[in-house]
Amino acid sequence: MDSDVYKVFIEHFLLPQLWIGAVVVMDNLPAHHVAEIKPLIEGVGASVLYLSPYSPEFNPIEHWWSQ
């Protein structure tokens, strides 16, 4: 997925489904960090929450795989 495709998804599919106070949670995919995306979501009264970068320290299975 690239940023152009993601922006079309946001405009045509996600925005019509959002309501005031909704929270959109996004990860660290580069397409999610395009400057135009956050204002589109906030423009309908929703907010954006970005997940923190992935860390193996927070995932217990990573310790199991290292054994």
All heavy atoms as TSV, in Angstrom:
chain	resi	resn	atom	element	x	y	z
A	1	MET	N	N	0.843	-1.165	0.000
A	1	MET	CA	C	0.000	0.000	0.000
A	1	MET	C	C	0.890	1.229	0.000
A	1	MET	O	O	1.863	1.282	0.736
A	1	MET	CB	C	-0.894	-0.001	1.232
A	1	MET	CG	C	-1.674	1.280	1.364
A	1	MET	SD	S	-2.697	1.397	2.827
A	1	MET	CE	C	-3.777	0.045	2.630
A	2	ASP	N	N	0.534	2.190	-0.808
A	2	ASP	CA	C	1.274	3.444	-0.784
A	2	ASP	C	C	0.374	4.554	-0.247
A	2	ASP	O	O	-0.807	4.347	0.031
A	2	ASP	CB	C	1.853	3.788	-2.154
A	2	ASP	CG	C	0.789	4.039	-3.210
A	2	ASP	OD1	O	-0.398	4.148	-2.864
A	2	ASP	OD2	O	1.155	4.128	-4.386
A	3	SER	N	N	0.938	5.735	-0.077
A	3	SER	CA	C	0.202	6.827	0.544
A	3	SER	C	C	-0.991	7.291	-0.289
A	3	SER	O	O	-2.019	7.683	0.269
A	3	SER	CB	C	1.142	7.993	0.839
A	3	SER	OG	O	1.778	8.414	-0.346
A	4	ASP	N	N	-0.897	7.224	-1.614
A	4	ASP	CA	C	-2.021	7.641	-2.456
A	4	ASP	C	C	-3.222	6.714	-2.281
A	4	ASP	O	O	-4.359	7.167	-2.155
A	4	ASP	CB	C	-1.605	7.685	-3.928
A	4	ASP	CG	C	-0.580	8.765	-4.213
A	4	ASP	OD1	O	-0.580	9.784	-3.489
A	4	ASP	OD2	O	0.223	8.579	-5.136
A	5	VAL	N	N	-2.978	5.433	-2.252
A	5	VAL	CA	C	-4.054	4.454	-2.057
A	5	VAL	C	C	-4.661	4.614	-0.664
A	5	VAL	O	O	-5.884	4.575	-0.498
A	5	VAL	CB	C	-3.528	3.014	-2.262
A	5	VAL	CG1	C	-4.575	1.989	-1.877
A	5	VAL	CG2	C	-3.077	2.822	-3.693
A	6	TYR	N	N	-3.825	4.821	0.334
A	6	TYR	CA	C	-4.317	4.975	1.699
A	6	TYR	C	C	-5.181	6.233	1.825
A	6	TYR	O	O	-6.214	6.221	2.494
A	6	TYR	CB	C	-3.156	5.002	2.680
A	6	TYR	CG	C	-3.616	4.961	4.112
A	6	TYR	CD1	C	-4.295	3.854	4.609
A	6	TYR	CD2	C	-3.393	6.024	4.973
A	6	TYR	CE1	C	-4.732	3.805	5.914
A	6	TYR	CE2	C	-3.821	5.988	6.278
A	6	TYR	CZ	C	-4.495	4.877	6.744
A	6	TYR	OH	O	-4.930	4.846	8.039
A	7	LYS	N	N	-4.768	7.301	1.179
A	7	LYS	CA	C	-5.547	8.544	1.238
A	7	LYS	C	C	-6.923	8.338	0.603
A	7	LYS	O	O	-7.935	8.814	1.122
A	7	LYS	CB	C	-4.802	9.677	0.550
A	7	LYS	CG	C	-5.500	11.002	0.685
A	7	LYS	CD	C	-4.702	12.123	0.063
A	7	LYS	CE	C	-5.506	13.407	0.132
A	7	LYS	NZ	N	-4.977	14.442	-0.687
A	8	VAL	N	N	-6.993	7.621	-0.507
A	8	VAL	CA	C	-8.287	7.318	-1.145
A	8	VAL	C	C	-9.145	6.487	-0.201
A	8	VAL	O	O	-10.345	6.739	-0.053
A	8	VAL	CB	C	-8.078	6.592	-2.497
A	8	VAL	CG1	C	-9.386	6.034	-3.027
A	8	VAL	CG2	C	-7.444	7.536	-3.500
A	9	PHE	N	N	-8.545	5.499	0.462
A	9	PHE	CA	C	-9.281	4.696	1.433
A	9	PHE	C	C	-9.860	5.574	2.539
A	9	PHE	O	O	-11.026	5.442	2.914
A	9	PHE	CB	C	-8.378	3.617	2.040
A	9	PHE	CG	C	-8.974	2.967	3.251
A	9	PHE	CD1	C	-9.991	2.031	3.114
A	9	PHE	CD2	C	-8.537	3.303	4.520
A	9	PHE	CE1	C	-10.560	1.446	4.238
A	9	PHE	CE2	C	-9.097	2.725	5.637
A	9	PHE	CZ	C	-10.119	1.796	5.498
A	10	ILE	N	N	-9.044	6.470	3.077
A	10	ILE	CA	C	-9.499	7.361	4.151
A	10	ILE	C	C	-10.670	8.212	3.669
A	10	ILE	O	O	-11.711	8.299	4.330
A	10	ILE	CB	C	-8.338	8.263	4.642
A	10	ILE	CG1	C	-7.251	7.432	5.313
A	10	ILE	CG2	C	-8.852	9.360	5.572
A	10	ILE	CD1	C	-7.641	6.801	6.622
A	11	GLU	N	N	-10.509	8.855	2.516
A	11	GLU	CA	C	-11.526	9.784	2.012
A	11	GLU	C	C	-12.838	9.095	1.676
A	11	GLU	O	O	-13.916	9.615	1.989
A	11	GLU	CB	C	-11.007	10.515	0.776
A	11	GLU	CG	C	-9.880	11.469	1.066
A	11	GLU	CD	C	-9.262	12.056	-0.191
A	11	GLU	OE1	O	-9.356	11.435	-1.268
A	11	GLU	OE2	O	-8.681	13.146	-0.073
A	12	HIS	N	N	-12.775	7.946	1.032
A	12	HIS	CA	C	-13.987	7.325	0.498
A	12	HIS	C	C	-14.611	6.252	1.391
A	12	HIS	O	O	-15.802	5.963	1.247
A	12	HIS	CB	C	-13.703	6.730	-0.882
A	12	HIS	CG	C	-13.356	7.771	-1.890
A	12	HIS	ND1	N	-14.301	8.548	-2.509
A	12	HIS	CD2	C	-12.159	8.183	-2.365
A	12	HIS	CE1	C	-13.707	9.385	-3.336
A	12	HIS	NE2	N	-12.396	9.185	-3.264
A	13	PHE	N	N	-13.835	5.658	2.271
A	13	PHE	CA	C	-14.359	4.560	3.073
A	13	PHE	C	C	-14.367	4.842	4.574
A	13	PHE	O	O	-15.338	4.517	5.255
A	13	PHE	CB	C	-13.586	3.268	2.793
A	13	PHE	CG	C	-13.735	2.808	1.370
A	13	PHE	CD1	C	-12.751	3.078	0.441
A	13	PHE	CD2	C	-14.869	2.133	0.958
A	13	PHE	CE1	C	-12.888	2.678	-0.884
A	13	PHE	CE2	C	-15.026	1.727	-0.353
A	13	PHE	CZ	C	-14.035	2.005	-1.282
A	14	LEU	N	N	-13.273	5.413	5.092
A	14	LEU	CA	C	-13.199	5.610	6.541
A	14	LEU	C	C	-13.949	6.857	6.996
A	14	LEU	O	O	-14.750	6.791	7.933
A	14	LEU	CB	C	-11.742	5.672	7.003
A	14	LEU	CG	C	-11.559	5.791	8.515
A	14	LEU	CD1	C	-12.093	4.548	9.216
A	14	LEU	CD2	C	-10.103	6.003	8.871
A	15	LEU	N	N	-13.712	7.997	6.367
A	15	LEU	CA	C	-14.335	9.240	6.817
A	15	LEU	C	C	-15.858	9.164	6.911
A	15	LEU	O	O	-16.431	9.645	7.895
A	15	LEU	CB	C	-13.915	10.419	5.931
A	15	LEU	CG	C	-12.458	10.863	6.055
A	15	LEU	CD1	C	-12.195	12.050	5.143
A	15	LEU	CD2	C	-12.088	11.197	7.482
A	16	PRO	N	N	-16.553	8.563	5.948
A	16	PRO	CA	C	-18.012	8.492	6.078
A	16	PRO	C	C	-18.480	7.657	7.278
A	16	PRO	O	O	-19.620	7.797	7.722
A	16	PRO	CB	C	-18.464	7.836	4.772
A	16	PRO	CG	C	-17.369	8.088	3.807
A	16	PRO	CD	C	-16.110	8.097	4.626
A	17	GLN	N	N	-17.625	6.821	7.817
A	17	GLN	CA	C	-17.995	5.956	8.936
A	17	GLN	C	C	-17.637	6.548	10.305
A	17	GLN	O	O	-18.042	6.004	11.327
A	17	GLN	CB	C	-17.293	4.595	8.800
A	17	GLN	CG	C	-17.597	3.868	7.518
A	17	GLN	CD	C	-19.068	3.486	7.410
A	17	GLN	OE1	O	-19.681	3.072	8.384
A	17	GLN	NE2	N	-19.622	3.651	6.224
A	18	LEU	N	N	-16.875	7.642	10.319
A	18	LEU	CA	C	-16.406	8.215	11.585
A	18	LEU	C	C	-17.457	9.130	12.204
A	18	LEU	O	O	-18.314	9.670	11.519
A	18	LEU	CB	C	-15.106	8.981	11.372
A	18	LEU	CG	C	-13.895	8.143	11.008
A	18	LEU	CD1	C	-12.681	9.040	10.781
A	18	LEU	CD2	C	-13.593	7.115	12.080
A	19	TRP	N	N	-17.370	9.315	13.501
A	19	TRP	CA	C	-18.261	10.194	14.237
A	19	TRP	C	C	-17.414	11.088	15.135
A	19	TRP	O	O	-16.231	10.846	15.350
A	19	TRP	CB	C	-19.253	9.365	15.056
A	19	TRP	CG	C	-18.584	8.446	16.029
A	19	TRP	CD1	C	-18.289	8.709	17.342
A	19	TRP	CD2	C	-18.082	7.133	15.770
A	19	TRP	NE1	N	-17.654	7.640	17.908
A	19	TRP	CE2	C	-17.516	6.650	16.974
A	19	TRP	CE3	C	-18.064	6.297	14.660
A	19	TRP	CZ2	C	-16.940	5.392	17.082
A	19	TRP	CZ3	C	-17.494	5.052	14.782
A	19	TRP	CH2	C	-16.942	4.611	15.971
A	20	ILE	N	N	-18.020	12.121	15.664
A	20	ILE	CA	C	-17.316	13.029	16.567
A	20	ILE	C	C	-16.908	12.238	17.808
A	20	ILE	O	O	-17.725	11.549	18.414
A	20	ILE	CB	C	-18.208	14.222	16.946
A	20	ILE	CG1	C	-18.479	15.057	15.699
A	20	ILE	CG2	C	-17.568	15.062	18.040
A	20	ILE	CD1	C	-19.485	16.167	15.889
A	21	GLY	N	N	-15.641	12.324	18.152
A	21	GLY	CA	C	-15.114	11.614	19.310
A	21	GLY	C	C	-14.507	10.252	18.995
A	21	GLY	O	O	-13.938	9.617	19.877
A	22	ALA	N	N	-14.650	9.797	17.755
A	22	ALA	CA	C	-14.046	8.518	17.374
A	22	ALA	C	C	-12.528	8.635	17.425
A	22	ALA	O	O	-11.973	9.721	17.286
A	22	ALA	CB	C	-14.492	8.115	15.977
A	23	VAL	N	N	-11.868	7.516	17.621
A	23	VAL	CA	C	-10.405	7.481	17.651
A	23	VAL	C	C	-9.940	6.493	16.588
A	23	VAL	O	O	-10.370	5.341	16.564
A	23	VAL	CB	C	-9.877	7.042	19.034
A	23	VAL	CG1	C	-8.357	6.954	19.025
A	23	VAL	CG2	C	-10.354	7.994	20.112
A	24	VAL	N	N	-9.056	6.960	15.717
A	24	VAL	CA	C	-8.477	6.118	14.678
A	24	VAL	C	C	-7.065	5.763	15.130
A	24	VAL	O	O	-6.238	6.647	15.343
A	24	VAL	CB	C	-8.446	6.842	13.315
A	24	VAL	CG1	C	-7.765	5.979	12.259
A	24	VAL	CG2	C	-9.848	7.236	12.893
A	25	VAL	N	N	-6.813	4.481	15.309
A	25	VAL	CA	C	-5.502	4.010	15.765
A	25	VAL	C	C	-4.721	3.540	14.549
A	25	VAL	O	O	-5.201	2.709	13.778
A	25	VAL	CB	C	-5.652	2.864	16.784
A	25	VAL	CG1	C	-4.285	2.370	17.230
A	25	VAL	CG2	C	-6.482	3.312	17.966
A	26	MET	N	N	-3.532	4.097	14.376
A	26	MET	CA	C	-2.691	3.732	13.234
A	26	MET	C	C	-1.314	3.323	13.730
A	26	MET	O	O	-0.843	3.813	14.749
A	26	MET	CB	C	-2.588	4.897	12.249
A	26	MET	CG	C	-3.903	5.218	11.584
A	26	MET	SD	S	-3.766	6.369	10.223
A	26	MET	CE	C	-3.607	7.907	11.090
A	27	ASP	N	N	-0.681	2.434	12.971
A	27	ASP	CA	C	0.669	2.003	13.325
A	27	ASP	C	C	1.694	2.859	12.599
A	27	ASP	O	O	1.401	3.966	12.194
A	27	ASP	CB	C	0.856	0.510	13.059
A	27	ASP	CG	C	0.688	0.144	11.597
A	27	ASP	OD1	O	0.643	1.043	10.751
A	27	ASP	OD2	O	0.616	-1.058	11.302
A	28	ASN	N	N	2.875	2.348	12.428
A	28	ASN	CA	C	3.969	3.140	11.875
A	28	ASN	C	C	4.237	2.891	10.399
A	28	ASN	O	O	5.336	3.157	9.916
A	28	ASN	CB	C	5.235	2.901	12.698
A	28	ASN	CG	C	5.085	3.501	14.064
A	28	ASN	OD1	O	4.899	4.702	14.192
A	28	ASN	ND2	N	5.121	2.683	15.087
A	29	LEU	N	N	3.238	2.413	9.683
A	29	LEU	CA	C	3.360	2.287	8.236
A	29	LEU	C	C	3.599	3.681	7.656
A	29	LEU	O	O	2.906	4.628	8.029
A	29	LEU	CB	C	2.068	1.701	7.660
A	29	LEU	CG	C	2.042	1.451	6.164
A	29	LEU	CD1	C	2.941	0.264	5.826
A	29	LEU	CD2	C	0.627	1.171	5.706
A	30	PRO	N	N	4.585	3.864	6.801
A	30	PRO	CA	C	4.864	5.200	6.275
A	30	PRO	C	C	3.642	5.888	5.646
A	30	PRO	O	O	3.492	7.106	5.760
A	30	PRO	CB	C	5.961	4.954	5.230
A	30	PRO	CG	C	6.672	3.743	5.735
A	30	PRO	CD	C	5.595	2.887	6.348
A	31	ALA	N	N	2.746	5.126	5.036
A	31	ALA	CA	C	1.554	5.727	4.436
A	31	ALA	C	C	0.658	6.373	5.488
A	31	ALA	O	O	-0.085	7.310	5.183
A	31	ALA	CB	C	0.772	4.675	3.661
A	32	HIS	N	N	0.713	5.901	6.727
A	32	HIS	CA	C	-0.120	6.468	7.784
A	32	HIS	C	C	0.375	7.825	8.242
A	32	HIS	O	O	-0.363	8.557	8.883
A	32	HIS	CB	C	-0.157	5.530	8.986
A	32	HIS	CG	C	-0.847	4.240	8.715
A	32	HIS	ND1	N	-0.854	3.221	9.624
A	32	HIS	CD2	C	-1.547	3.788	7.643
A	32	HIS	CE1	C	-1.529	2.199	9.131
A	32	HIS	NE2	N	-1.948	2.523	7.924
A	33	HIS	N	N	1.607	8.138	7.948
A	33	HIS	CA	C	2.202	9.387	8.429
A	33	HIS	C	C	2.227	10.490	7.374
A	33	HIS	O	O	2.924	11.480	7.551
A	33	HIS	CB	C	3.611	9.120	8.966
A	33	HIS	CG	C	3.598	8.352	10.249
A	33	HIS	ND1	N	3.391	8.941	11.471
A	33	HIS	CD2	C	3.713	7.026	10.492
A	33	HIS	CE1	C	3.414	8.027	12.412
A	33	HIS	NE2	N	3.603	6.840	11.843
A	34	VAL	N	N	1.469	10.338	6.310
A	34	VAL	CA	C	1.378	11.397	5.301
A	34	VAL	C	C	0.694	12.593	5.946
A	34	VAL	O	O	-0.336	12.446	6.630
A	34	VAL	CB	C	0.596	10.893	4.066
A	34	VAL	CG1	C	0.354	12.005	3.082
A	34	VAL	CG2	C	1.346	9.756	3.418
A	35	ALA	N	N	1.232	13.776	5.740
A	35	ALA	CA	C	0.750	14.978	6.414
A	35	ALA	C	C	-0.726	15.270	6.165
A	35	ALA	O	O	-1.394	15.870	7.008
A	35	ALA	CB	C	1.603	16.172	5.992
A	36	GLU	N	N	-1.285	14.841	5.053
A	36	GLU	CA	C	-2.671	15.163	4.715
A	36	GLU	C	C	-3.687	14.272	5.429
A	36	GLU	O	O	-4.869	14.612	5.503
A	36	GLU	CB	C	-2.877	15.016	3.207
A	36	GLU	CG	C	-1.957	15.902	2.399
A	36	GLU	CD	C	-1.701	15.341	1.010
A	36	GLU	OE1	O	-2.058	14.190	0.745
A	36	GLU	OE2	O	-1.142	16.077	0.196
A	37	ILE	N	N	-3.269	13.139	5.954
A	37	ILE	CA	C	-4.196	12.166	6.529
A	37	ILE	C	C	-4.784	12.643	7.857
A	37	ILE	O	O	-6.002	12.623	8.050
A	37	ILE	CB	C	-3.505	10.798	6.718
A	37	ILE	CG1	C	-2.983	10.259	5.383
A	37	ILE	CG2	C	-4.428	9.809	7.400
A	37	ILE	CD1	C	-4.041	9.898	4.390
A	38	LYS	N	N	-3.959	13.077	8.772
A	38	LYS	CA	C	-4.432	13.471	10.100
A	38	LYS	C	C	-5.444	14.614	10.040
A	38	LYS	O	O	-6.488	14.535	10.696
A	38	LYS	CB	C	-3.242	13.821	10.994
A	38	LYS	CG	C	-3.615	14.026	12.434
A	38	LYS	CD	C	-2.382	14.210	13.303
A	38	LYS	CE	C	-2.781	14.437	14.741
A	38	LYS	NZ	N	-1.622	14.673	15.603
A	39	PRO	N	N	-5.210	15.672	9.273
A	39	PRO	CA	C	-6.221	16.742	9.197
A	39	PRO	C	C	-7.566	16.276	8.616
A	39	PRO	O	O	-8.616	16.775	9.013
A	39	PRO	CB	C	-5.582	17.793	8.292
A	39	PRO	CG	C	-4.127	17.542	8.361
A	39	PRO	CD	C	-3.976	16.074	8.594
A	40	LEU	N	N	-7.527	15.310	7.692
A	40	LEU	CA	C	-8.782	14.782	7.147
A	40	LEU	C	C	-9.607	14.123	8.253
A	40	LEU	O	O	-10.815	14.347	8.368
A	40	LEU	CB	C	-8.503	13.751	6.050
A	40	LEU	CG	C	-8.011	14.262	4.708
A	40	LEU	CD1	C	-7.629	13.091	3.813
A	40	LEU	CD2	C	-9.084	15.107	4.043
A	41	ILE	N	N	-8.952	13.324	9.066
A	41	ILE	CA	C	-9.637	12.615	10.139
A	41	ILE	C	C	-10.113	13.589	11.212
A	41	ILE	O	O	-11.250	13.509	11.686
A	41	ILE	CB	C	-8.717	11.528	10.727
A	41	ILE	CG1	C	-8.454	10.449	9.663
A	41	ILE	CG2	C	-9.308	10.926	11.989
A	41	ILE	CD1	C	-7.376	9.458	10.017
A	42	GLU	N	N	-9.255	14.516	11.578
A	42	GLU	CA	C	-9.637	15.487	12.608
A	42	GLU	C	C	-10.720	16.438	12.110
A	42	GLU	O	O	-11.472	16.992	12.905
A	42	GLU	CB	C	-8.408	16.254	13.080
A	42	GLU	CG	C	-7.456	15.370	13.860
A	42	GLU	CD	C	-6.158	16.048	14.230
A	42	GLU	OE1	O	-5.813	17.085	13.610
A	42	GLU	OE2	O	-5.474	15.539	15.143
A	43	GLY	N	N	-10.821	16.605	10.805
A	43	GLY	CA	C	-11.831	17.487	10.222
A	43	GLY	C	C	-13.258	17.014	10.440
A	43	GLY	O	O	-14.196	17.817	10.369
A	44	VAL	N	N	-13.447	15.741	10.721
A	44	VAL	CA	C	-14.792	15.221	10.991
A	44	VAL	C	C	-15.039	15.065	12.494
A	44	VAL	O	O	-16.054	14.509	12.898
A	44	VAL	CB	C	-15.060	13.884	10.253
A	44	VAL	CG1	C	-15.005	14.072	8.763
A	44	VAL	CG2	C	-14.111	12.801	10.711
A	45	GLY	N	N	-14.105	15.538	13.311
A	45	GLY	CA	C	-14.282	15.486	14.756
A	45	GLY	C	C	-13.697	14.264	15.431
A	45	GLY	O	O	-13.882	14.057	16.623
A	46	ALA	N	N	-12.991	13.445	14.683
A	46	ALA	CA	C	-12.327	12.270	15.247
A	46	ALA	C	C	-10.881	12.634	15.591
A	46	ALA	O	O	-10.399	13.696	15.212
A	46	ALA	CB	C	-12.361	11.114	14.260
A	47	SER	N	N	-10.209	11.762	16.288
A	47	SER	CA	C	-8.806	12.003	16.610
A	47	SER	C	C	-7.963	10.824	16.151
A	47	SER	O	O	-8.473	9.745	15.871
A	47	SER	CB	C	-8.620	12.242	18.111
A	47	SER	OG	O	-9.067	11.136	18.842
A	48	VAL	N	N	-6.668	11.063	16.080
A	48	VAL	CA	C	-5.720	10.050	15.606
A	48	VAL	C	C	-4.791	9.678	16.747
A	48	VAL	O	O	-4.288	10.538	17.465
A	48	VAL	CB	C	-4.896	10.588	14.409
A	48	VAL	CG1	C	-3.837	9.592	13.992
A	48	VAL	CG2	C	-5.802	10.935	13.255
A	49	LEU	N	N	-4.578	8.387	16.915
A	49	LEU	CA	C	-3.635	7.877	17.905
A	49	LEU	C	C	-2.658	6.969	17.175
A	49	LEU	O	O	-3.067	5.994	16.543
A	49	LEU	CB	C	-4.371	7.084	18.991
A	49	LEU	CG	C	-3.510	6.412	20.044
A	49	LEU	CD1	C	-2.793	7.455	20.889
A	49	LEU	CD2	C	-4.364	5.522	20.924
A	50	TYR	N	N	-1.378	7.329	17.225
A	50	TYR	CA	C	-0.348	6.500	16.595
A	50	TYR	C	C	0.224	5.539	17.626
A	50	TYR	O	O	0.521	5.927	18.748
A	50	TYR	CB	C	0.780	7.373	16.032
A	50	TYR	CG	C	0.371	8.172	14.832
A	50	TYR	CD1	C	0.091	9.529	14.935
A	50	TYR	CD2	C	0.252	7.576	13.588
A	50	TYR	CE1	C	-0.291	10.263	13.832
A	50	TYR	CE2	C	-0.127	8.302	12.471
A	50	TYR	CZ	C	-0.401	9.644	12.608
A	50	TYR	OH	O	-0.783	10.363	11.518
A	51	LEU	N	N	0.360	4.288	17.252
A	51	LEU	CA	C	0.991	3.313	18.129
A	51	LEU	C	C	2.477	3.623	18.256
A	51	LEU	O	O	3.089	4.177	17.335
A	51	LEU	CB	C	0.826	1.902	17.566
A	51	LEU	CG	C	-0.593	1.366	17.503
A	51	LEU	CD1	C	-0.590	0.010	16.814
A	51	LEU	CD2	C	-1.191	1.258	18.888
A	52	SER	N	N	3.041	3.256	19.381
A	52	SER	CA	C	4.478	3.456	19.548
A	52	SER	C	C	5.220	2.495	18.626
A	52	SER	O	O	4.673	1.469	18.213
A	52	SER	CB	C	4.883	3.222	21.001
A	52	SER	OG	O	4.552	1.916	21.389
A	53	PRO	N	N	6.453	2.795	18.287
A	53	PRO	CA	C	7.224	1.891	17.435
A	53	PRO	C	C	7.307	0.499	18.064
A	53	PRO	O	O	7.317	0.349	19.290
A	53	PRO	CB	C	8.603	2.531	17.370
A	53	PRO	CG	C	8.373	3.957	17.695
A	53	PRO	CD	C	7.198	3.988	18.639
A	54	TYR	N	N	7.380	-0.506	17.223
A	54	TYR	CA	C	7.445	-1.892	17.688
A	54	TYR	C	C	8.702	-2.128	18.501
A	54	TYR	O	O	9.783	-1.695	18.143
A	54	TYR	CB	C	7.421	-2.847	16.496
A	54	TYR	CG	C	7.636	-4.283	16.890
A	54	TYR	CD1	C	6.598	-5.009	17.457
A	54	TYR	CD2	C	8.860	-4.900	16.732
A	54	TYR	CE1	C	6.773	-6.324	17.839
A	54	TYR	CE2	C	9.049	-6.214	17.110
A	54	TYR	CZ	C	8.005	-6.924	17.667
A	54	TYR	OH	O	8.193	-8.222	18.052
A	55	SER	N	N	8.521	-2.805	19.594
A	55	SER	CA	C	9.666	-3.180	20.414
A	55	SER	C	C	9.519	-4.639	20.832
A	55	SER	O	O	8.498	-5.012	21.412
A	55	SER	CB	C	9.738	-2.303	21.667
A	55	SER	OG	O	10.723	-2.799	22.532
A	56	PRO	N	N	10.504	-5.473	20.577
A	56	PRO	CA	C	10.432	-6.863	21.011
A	56	PRO	C	C	10.298	-7.000	22.525
A	56	PRO	O	O	9.827	-8.005	23.020
A	56	PRO	CB	C	11.717	-7.495	20.519
A	56	PRO	CG	C	12.463	-6.468	19.788
A	56	PRO	CD	C	11.708	-5.182	19.845
A	57	GLU	N	N	10.703	-5.983	23.263
A	57	GLU	CA	C	10.617	-6.033	24.724
A	57	GLU	C	C	9.168	-6.112	25.197
A	57	GLU	O	O	8.895	-6.609	26.281
A	57	GLU	CB	C	11.298	-4.812	25.341
A	57	GLU	CG	C	12.770	-4.723	25.046
A	57	GLU	CD	C	13.549	-5.907	25.597
A	57	GLU	OE1	O	13.268	-6.353	26.721
A	57	GLU	OE2	O	14.439	-6.402	24.893
A	58	PHE	N	N	8.225	-5.605	24.401
A	58	PHE	CA	C	6.824	-5.610	24.800
A	58	PHE	C	C	6.080	-6.851	24.336
A	58	PHE	O	O	4.905	-7.003	24.616
A	58	PHE	CB	C	6.117	-4.375	24.254
A	58	PHE	CG	C	6.666	-3.090	24.803
A	58	PHE	CD1	C	7.031	-2.067	23.954
A	58	PHE	CD2	C	6.809	-2.905	26.169
A	58	PHE	CE1	C	7.533	-0.886	24.455
A	58	PHE	CE2	C	7.317	-1.733	26.677
A	58	PHE	CZ	C	7.678	-0.718	25.828
A	59	ASN	N	N	6.742	-7.720	23.620
A	59	ASN	CA	C	6.084	-8.892	23.070
A	59	ASN	C	C	6.704	-10.148	23.675
A	59	ASN	O	O	7.823	-10.521	23.323
A	59	ASN	CB	C	6.220	-8.900	21.546
A	59	ASN	CG	C	5.371	-9.967	20.909
A	59	ASN	OD1	O	4.867	-10.851	21.570
A	59	ASN	ND2	N	5.225	-9.873	19.605
A	60	PRO	N	N	5.987	-10.833	24.584
A	60	PRO	CA	C	6.581	-11.997	25.254
A	60	PRO	C	C	7.011	-13.116	24.316
A	60	PRO	O	O	7.944	-13.856	24.621
A	60	PRO	CB	C	5.475	-12.492	26.178
A	60	PRO	CG	C	4.395	-11.485	26.141
A	60	PRO	CD	C	4.645	-10.552	25.012
A	61	ILE	N	N	6.355	-13.262	23.172
A	61	ILE	CA	C	6.729	-14.352	22.267
A	61	ILE	C	C	8.134	-14.155	21.696
A	61	ILE	O	O	8.815	-15.120	21.364
A	61	ILE	CB	C	5.689	-14.531	21.145
A	61	ILE	CG1	C	5.822	-15.925	20.538
A	61	ILE	CG2	C	5.814	-13.449	20.084
A	61	ILE	CD1	C	4.677	-16.327	19.648
A	62	GLU	N	N	8.592	-12.933	21.611
A	62	GLU	CA	C	9.944	-12.666	21.112
A	62	GLU	C	C	10.985	-13.326	22.019
A	62	GLU	O	O	11.987	-13.840	21.545
A	62	GLU	CB	C	10.215	-11.180	21.018
A	62	GLU	CG	C	9.338	-10.448	20.019
A	62	GLU	CD	C	9.683	-10.802	18.584
A	62	GLU	OE1	O	10.750	-11.375	18.317
A	62	GLU	OE2	O	8.844	-10.498	17.719
A	63	HIS	N	N	10.736	-13.334	23.310
A	63	HIS	CA	C	11.676	-13.973	24.233
A	63	HIS	C	C	11.648	-15.484	24.063
A	63	HIS	O	O	12.678	-16.138	24.205
A	63	HIS	CB	C	11.327	-13.587	25.678
A	63	HIS	CG	C	11.439	-12.120	25.929
A	63	HIS	ND1	N	12.641	-11.475	25.981
A	63	HIS	CD2	C	10.487	-11.173	26.121
A	63	HIS	CE1	C	12.442	-10.191	26.192
A	63	HIS	NE2	N	11.133	-9.988	26.282
A	64	TRP	N	N	10.491	-16.036	23.772
A	64	TRP	CA	C	10.380	-17.468	23.549
A	64	TRP	C	C	11.158	-17.871	22.293
A	64	TRP	O	O	11.855	-18.872	22.284
A	64	TRP	CB	C	8.906	-17.844	23.425
A	64	TRP	CG	C	8.710	-19.314	23.259
A	64	TRP	CD1	C	8.690	-20.247	24.255
A	64	TRP	CD2	C	8.528	-20.034	22.039
A	64	TRP	NE1	N	8.491	-21.501	23.730
A	64	TRP	CE2	C	8.397	-21.389	22.367
A	64	TRP	CE3	C	8.472	-19.659	20.711
A	64	TRP	CZ2	C	8.202	-22.372	21.388
A	64	TRP	CZ3	C	8.270	-20.639	19.743
A	64	TRP	CH2	C	8.144	-21.973	20.106
A	65	TRP	N	N	11.030	-17.079	21.213
A	65	TRP	CA	C	11.716	-17.412	19.956
A	65	TRP	C	C	13.234	-17.379	20.125
A	65	TRP	O	O	13.965	-18.048	19.420
A	65	TRP	CB	C	11.320	-16.453	18.855
A	65	TRP	CG	C	9.967	-16.730	18.282
A	65	TRP	CD1	C	8.862	-15.957	18.379
A	65	TRP	CD2	C	9.571	-17.880	17.506
A	65	TRP	NE1	N	7.810	-16.536	17.744
A	65	TRP	CE2	C	8.216	-17.724	17.197
A	65	TRP	CE3	C	10.217	-19.028	17.080
A	65	TRP	CZ2	C	7.504	-18.669	16.471
A	65	TRP	CZ3	C	9.507	-19.950	16.346
A	65	TRP	CH2	C	8.174	-19.754	16.051
A	66	SER	N	N	13.719	-16.578	21.028
A	66	SER	CA	C	15.164	-16.457	21.191
A	66	SER	C	C	15.774	-17.672	21.873
A	66	SER	O	O	16.987	-17.821	21.895
A	66	SER	CB	C	15.493	-15.196	21.974
A	66	SER	OG	O	15.043	-15.321	23.311
A	67	GLN	N	N	14.939	-18.538	22.434
A	67	GLN	CA	C	15.455	-19.714	23.157
A	67	GLN	C	C	15.959	-20.744	22.201
A	67	GLN	O	O	15.551	-21.463	21.540
A	67	GLN	CB	C	14.395	-20.279	24.086
A	67	GLN	CG	C	13.954	-19.312	25.135
A	67	GLN	CD	C	15.077	-18.888	26.059
A	67	GLN	OE1	O	15.911	-19.686	26.456
A	67	GLN	NE2	N	15.132	-17.607	26.392
